[in-house]
Amino acid sequence: MRHTQFVVLVAISTGFLNSGNLCGKHIQIKVASGREVVANVVGQCIGEVRDEEEEEEE
């Protein structure tokens, strides 16, 4: 039997933490293709929030 369920763990950039600590909370992530996944925030890392348009230009 193949398992199709999995757990997504993420570390969030400190730029997303202006509303407080997200550790231990679940967030919904949507990518450009439209697919969505729910992830469990388990840590934070130093960084800044980047705009999607900036990333496309690189």
Biopython code that builds the backbone (N, CA, C, O; Angstrom):
import numpy as np
from Bio.PDB.StructureBuilder import StructureBuilder

atoms = [
    (1, "MET", "N", (0.838, -1.171, 0.000)),
    (1, "MET", "CA", (0.000, 0.000, 0.000)),
    (1, "MET", "C", (0.891, 1.244, 0.000)),
    (1, "MET", "O", (1.842, 1.345, 0.775)),
    (2, "ARG", "N", (0.575, 2.148, -0.849)),
    (2, "ARG", "CA", (1.350, 3.384, -0.959)),
    (2, "ARG", "C", (0.680, 4.483, -0.136)),
    (2, "ARG", "O", (-0.534, 4.675, -0.204)),
    (3, "HIS", "N", (1.480, 5.191, 0.632)),
    (3, "HIS", "CA", (0.954, 6.308, 1.419)),
    (3, "HIS", "C", (0.945, 7.561, 0.553)),
    (3, "HIS", "O", (1.951, 7.906, -0.066)),
    (4, "THR", "N", (-0.186, 8.230, 0.515)),
    (4, "THR", "CA", (-0.280, 9.446, -0.283)),
    (4, "THR", "C", (-0.312, 10.699, 0.580)),
    (4, "THR", "O", (-0.272, 11.812, 0.054)),
    (5, "GLN", "N", (-0.384, 10.533, 1.901)),
    (5, "GLN", "CA", (-0.374, 11.694, 2.778)),
    (5, "GLN", "C", (1.049, 11.998, 3.202)),
    (5, "GLN", "O", (1.856, 11.089, 3.399)),
    (6, "PHE", "N", (1.352, 13.261, 3.339)),
    (6, "PHE", "CA", (2.672, 13.674, 3.784)),
    (6, "PHE", "C", (2.525, 14.954, 4.595)),
    (6, "PHE", "O", (1.494, 15.625, 4.541)),
    (7, "VAL", "N", (3.551, 15.275, 5.331)),
    (7, "VAL", "CA", (3.554, 16.479, 6.159)),
    (7, "VAL", "C", (4.562, 17.454, 5.569)),
    (7, "VAL", "O", (5.706, 17.084, 5.304)),
    (8, "VAL", "N", (4.144, 18.686, 5.364)),
    (8, "VAL", "CA", (5.028, 19.723, 4.841)),
    (8, "VAL", "C", (5.451, 20.606, 6.012)),
    (8, "VAL", "O", (4.614, 21.189, 6.701)),
    (9, "LEU", "N", (6.763, 20.695, 6.225)),
    (9, "LEU", "CA", (7.318, 21.535, 7.278)),
    (9, "LEU", "C", (8.067, 22.685, 6.630)),
    (9, "LEU", "O", (8.804, 22.477, 5.666)),
    (10, "VAL", "N", (7.890, 23.889, 7.142)),
    (10, "VAL", "CA", (8.562, 25.051, 6.568)),
    (10, "VAL", "C", (9.155, 25.930, 7.663)),
    (10, "VAL", "O", (8.698, 25.926, 8.806)),
    (11, "ALA", "N", (10.177, 26.679, 7.286)),
    (11, "ALA", "CA", (10.704, 27.767, 8.107)),
    (11, "ALA", "C", (10.337, 29.054, 7.379)),
    (11, "ALA", "O", (10.526, 29.157, 6.167)),
    (12, "ILE", "N", (9.823, 30.016, 8.096)),
    (12, "ILE", "CA", (9.329, 31.256, 7.508)),
    (12, "ILE", "C", (10.359, 32.369, 7.675)),
    (12, "ILE", "O", (10.987, 32.491, 8.727)),
    (13, "SER", "N", (10.527, 33.169, 6.646)),
    (13, "SER", "CA", (11.388, 34.348, 6.724)),
    (13, "SER", "C", (10.851, 35.295, 7.789)),
    (13, "SER", "O", (9.639, 35.468, 7.914)),
    (14, "THR", "N", (11.741, 35.905, 8.552)),
    (14, "THR", "CA", (11.308, 36.835, 9.596)),
    (14, "THR", "C", (10.523, 38.006, 9.019)),
    (14, "THR", "O", (9.809, 38.682, 9.760)),
    (15, "GLY", "N", (10.633, 38.263, 7.728)),
    (15, "GLY", "CA", (9.860, 39.322, 7.086)),
    (15, "GLY", "C", (8.362, 39.075, 7.121)),
    (15, "GLY", "O", (7.584, 40.019, 6.985)),
    (16, "PHE", "N", (7.935, 37.825, 7.300)),
    (16, "PHE", "CA", (6.517, 37.487, 7.383)),
    (16, "PHE", "C", (5.987, 37.574, 8.811)),
    (16, "PHE", "O", (4.789, 37.393, 9.030)),
    (17, "LEU", "N", (6.840, 37.845, 9.771)),
    (17, "LEU", "CA", (6.454, 37.726, 11.173)),
    (17, "LEU", "C", (6.011, 39.033, 11.810)),
    (17, "LEU", "O", (6.048, 39.149, 13.035)),
    (18, "ASN", "N", (5.591, 40.026, 11.023)),
    (18, "ASN", "CA", (5.186, 41.291, 11.617)),
    (18, "ASN", "C", (3.942, 41.153, 12.486)),
    (18, "ASN", "O", (3.657, 42.051, 13.279)),
    (19, "SER", "N", (3.201, 40.073, 12.365)),
    (19, "SER", "CA", (2.017, 39.888, 13.207)),
    (19, "SER", "C", (2.301, 38.938, 14.366)),
    (19, "SER", "O", (1.378, 38.565, 15.090)),
    (20, "GLY", "N", (3.547, 38.545, 14.554)),
    (20, "GLY", "CA", (3.876, 37.655, 15.662)),
    (20, "GLY", "C", (4.471, 36.353, 15.177)),
    (20, "GLY", "O", (4.670, 36.149, 13.980)),
    (21, "ASN", "N", (4.745, 35.495, 16.102)),
    (21, "ASN", "CA", (5.380, 34.216, 15.811)),
    (21, "ASN", "C", (4.393, 33.252, 15.153)),
    (21, "ASN", "O", (3.289, 33.053, 15.660)),
    (22, "LEU", "N", (4.780, 32.665, 14.047)),
    (22, "LEU", "CA", (3.928, 31.697, 13.350)),
    (22, "LEU", "C", (4.302, 30.252, 13.669)),
    (22, "LEU", "O", (3.637, 29.329, 13.198)),
    (23, "CYS", "N", (5.346, 30.038, 14.454)),
    (23, "CYS", "CA", (5.784, 28.671, 14.759)),
    (23, "CYS", "C", (4.648, 27.872, 15.388)),
    (23, "CYS", "O", (3.954, 28.348, 16.287)),
    (24, "GLY", "N", (4.476, 26.651, 14.897)),
    (24, "GLY", "CA", (3.433, 25.770, 15.400)),
    (24, "GLY", "C", (2.093, 25.963, 14.715)),
    (24, "GLY", "O", (1.152, 25.215, 14.980)),
    (25, "LYS", "N", (1.988, 26.952, 13.840)),
    (25, "LYS", "CA", (0.725, 27.214, 13.144)),
    (25, "LYS", "C", (0.772, 26.621, 11.744)),
    (25, "LYS", "O", (1.846, 26.336, 11.215)),
    (26, "HIS", "N", (-0.388, 26.441, 11.159)),
    (26, "HIS", "CA", (-0.493, 25.943, 9.795)),
    (26, "HIS", "C", (-0.767, 27.115, 8.864)),
    (26, "HIS", "O", (-1.555, 28.005, 9.184)),
    (27, "ILE", "N", (-0.108, 27.107, 7.709)),
    (27, "ILE", "CA", (-0.323, 28.147, 6.708)),
    (27, "ILE", "C", (-0.665, 27.488, 5.376)),
    (27, "ILE", "O", (-0.281, 26.346, 5.123)),
    (28, "GLN", "N", (-1.379, 28.205, 4.540)),
    (28, "GLN", "CA", (-1.715, 27.709, 3.208)),
    (28, "GLN", "C", (-0.793, 28.395, 2.210)),
    (28, "GLN", "O", (-0.680, 29.621, 2.197)),
    (29, "ILE", "N", (-0.138, 27.601, 1.377)),
    (29, "ILE", "CA", (0.795, 28.120, 0.380)),
    (29, "ILE", "C", (0.217, 27.837, -0.998)),
    (29, "ILE", "O", (-0.160, 26.706, -1.302)),
    (30, "LYS", "N", (0.149, 28.877, -1.832)),
    (30, "LYS", "CA", (-0.350, 28.724, -3.200)),
    (30, "LYS", "C", (0.756, 29.151, -4.148)),
    (30, "LYS", "O", (1.327, 30.230, -3.996)),
    (31, "VAL", "N", (1.062, 28.303, -5.131)),
    (31, "VAL", "CA", (2.118, 28.612, -6.092)),
    (31, "VAL", "C", (1.506, 29.089, -7.405)),
    (31, "VAL", "O", (0.294, 29.011, -7.603)),
    (32, "ALA", "N", (2.357, 29.581, -8.291)),
    (32, "ALA", "CA", (1.900, 30.181, -9.549)),
    (32, "ALA", "C", (1.016, 29.245, -10.368)),
    (32, "ALA", "O", (0.123, 29.707, -11.078)),
    (33, "SER", "N", (1.252, 27.938, -10.279)),
    (33, "SER", "CA", (0.456, 26.985, -11.057)),
    (33, "SER", "C", (-0.960, 26.843, -10.516)),
    (33, "SER", "O", (-1.817, 26.230, -11.153)),
    (34, "GLY", "N", (-1.204, 27.421, -9.322)),
    (34, "GLY", "CA", (-2.526, 27.327, -8.718)),
    (34, "GLY", "C", (-2.648, 26.227, -7.680)),
    (34, "GLY", "O", (-3.643, 26.161, -6.958)),
    (35, "ARG", "N", (-1.644, 25.364, -7.599)),
    (35, "ARG", "CA", (-1.674, 24.286, -6.602)),
    (35, "ARG", "C", (-1.508, 24.871, -5.212)),
    (35, "ARG", "O", (-0.820, 25.874, -5.024)),
    (36, "GLU", "N", (-2.148, 24.231, -4.238)),
    (36, "GLU", "CA", (-2.084, 24.694, -2.859)),
    (36, "GLU", "C", (-1.680, 23.554, -1.946)),
    (36, "GLU", "O", (-1.961, 22.386, -2.214)),
    (37, "VAL", "N", (-1.009, 23.921, -0.854)),
    (37, "VAL", "CA", (-0.624, 22.940, 0.148)),
    (37, "VAL", "C", (-0.686, 23.624, 1.508)),
    (37, "VAL", "O", (-0.441, 24.825, 1.616)),
    (38, "VAL", "N", (-1.012, 22.863, 2.535)),
    (38, "VAL", "CA", (-0.988, 23.376, 3.898)),
    (38, "VAL", "C", (0.314, 22.909, 4.527)),
    (38, "VAL", "O", (0.661, 21.730, 4.454)),
    (39, "ALA", "N", (1.035, 23.846, 5.147)),
    (39, "ALA", "CA", (2.329, 23.528, 5.750)),
    (39, "ALA", "C", (2.323, 23.904, 7.225)),
    (39, "ALA", "O", (1.641, 24.841, 7.641)),
    (40, "ASN", "N", (3.093, 23.158, 8.002)),
    (40, "ASN", "CA", (3.259, 23.431, 9.420)),
    (40, "ASN", "C", (4.538, 24.243, 9.599)),
    (40, "ASN", "O", (5.613, 23.804, 9.189)),
    (41, "VAL", "N", (4.432, 25.416, 10.204)),
    (41, "VAL", "CA", (5.596, 26.274, 10.427)),
    (41, "VAL", "C", (6.355, 25.748, 11.645)),
    (41, "VAL", "O", (5.810, 25.678, 12.747)),
    (42, "VAL", "N", (7.618, 25.380, 11.432)),
    (42, "VAL", "CA", (8.422, 24.802, 12.512)),
    (42, "VAL", "C", (9.624, 25.664, 12.874)),
    (42, "VAL", "O", (10.356, 25.337, 13.808)),
    (43, "GLY", "N", (9.838, 26.753, 12.155)),
    (43, "GLY", "CA", (10.988, 27.593, 12.463)),
    (43, "GLY", "C", (10.939, 28.883, 11.688)),
    (43, "GLY", "O", (10.036, 29.130, 10.888)),
    (44, "GLN", "N", (11.938, 29.698, 11.949)),
    (44, "GLN", "CA", (12.053, 30.953, 11.213)),
    (44, "GLN", "C", (13.499, 31.149, 10.805)),
    (44, "GLN", "O", (14.413, 30.614, 11.434)),
    (45, "CYS", "N", (13.698, 31.912, 9.756)),
    (45, "CYS", "CA", (15.045, 32.195, 9.286)),
    (45, "CYS", "C", (15.139, 33.681, 8.963)),
    (45, "CYS", "O", (14.129, 34.333, 8.695)),
    (46, "ILE", "N", (16.335, 34.198, 8.991)),
    (46, "ILE", "CA", (16.530, 35.618, 8.704)),
    (46, "ILE", "C", (16.379, 35.830, 7.206)),
    (46, "ILE", "O", (16.982, 35.116, 6.405)),
    (47, "GLY", "N", (15.590, 36.792, 6.841)),
    (47, "GLY", "CA", (15.376, 37.083, 5.430)),
    (47, "GLY", "C", (14.318, 38.144, 5.272)),
    (47, "GLY", "O", (13.763, 38.647, 6.249)),
    (48, "GLU", "N", (14.049, 38.475, 4.038)),
    (48, "GLU", "CA", (13.050, 39.492, 3.754)),
    (48, "GLU", "C", (12.016, 38.928, 2.807)),
    (48, "GLU", "O", (12.273, 37.956, 2.097)),
    (49, "VAL", "N", (10.857, 39.534, 2.801)),
    (49, "VAL", "CA", (9.783, 39.121, 1.913)),
    (49, "VAL", "C", (10.059, 39.702, 0.541)),
    (49, "VAL", "O", (10.324, 40.896, 0.408)),
    (50, "ARG", "N", (9.998, 38.857, -0.484)),
    (50, "ARG", "CA", (10.235, 39.327, -1.852)),
    (50, "ARG", "C", (8.936, 39.306, -2.623)),
    (50, "ARG", "O", (8.100, 38.422, -2.435)),
    (51, "ASP", "N", (8.775, 40.272, -3.480)),
    (51, "ASP", "CA", (7.602, 40.377, -4.327)),
    (51, "ASP", "C", (7.750, 39.402, -5.488)),
    (51, "ASP", "O", (8.844, 39.244, -6.030)),
    (52, "GLU", "N", (6.649, 38.741, -5.878)),
    (52, "GLU", "CA", (6.692, 37.786, -6.993)),
    (52, "GLU", "C", (7.188, 38.442, -8.274)),
    (52, "GLU", "O", (7.905, 37.806, -9.047)),
    (53, "GLU", "N", (6.826, 39.697, -8.517)),
    (53, "GLU", "CA", (7.253, 40.384, -9.736)),
    (53, "GLU", "C", (8.760, 40.566, -9.758)),
    (53, "GLU", "O", (9.375, 40.475, -10.820)),
    (54, "GLU", "N", (9.370, 40.822, -8.596)),
    (54, "GLU", "CA", (10.820, 40.962, -8.526)),
    (54, "GLU", "C", (11.502, 39.653, -8.905)),
    (54, "GLU", "O", (12.513, 39.658, -9.606)),
    (55, "GLU", "N", (10.947, 38.526, -8.441)),
    (55, "GLU", "CA", (11.541, 37.224, -8.728)),
    (55, "GLU", "C", (11.455, 36.887, -10.203)),
    (55, "GLU", "O", (12.377, 36.282, -10.752)),
    (56, "GLU", "N", (10.357, 37.269, -10.863)),
    (56, "GLU", "CA", (10.192, 36.971, -12.281)),
    (56, "GLU", "C", (11.192, 37.741, -13.130)),
    (56, "GLU", "O", (11.584, 37.269, -14.198)),
    (57, "GLU", "N", (11.613, 38.919, -12.677)),
    (57, "GLU", "CA", (12.550, 39.744, -13.432)),
    (57, "GLU", "C", (13.963, 39.196, -13.392)),
    (57, "GLU", "O", (14.758, 39.487, -14.286)),
    (58, "GLU", "N", (14.303, 38.402, -12.365)),
    (58, "GLU", "CA", (15.672, 37.889, -12.219)),
    (58, "GLU", "C", (15.969, 36.775, -13.182)),
    (58, "GLU", "O", (17.078, 36.239, -13.183)),
]
sb = StructureBuilder()
sb.init_structure("model")
sb.init_model(0)
sb.init_chain("A")
sb.init_seg("    ")
for serial, (resi, resn, name, xyz) in enumerate(atoms, 1):
    if name == "N":
        sb.init_residue(resn, " ", resi, " ")
    sb.init_atom(name, np.array(xyz, "f"), 0.0, 1.0, " ", f" {name:<3s}", serial, name[0])
structure = sb.get_structure()
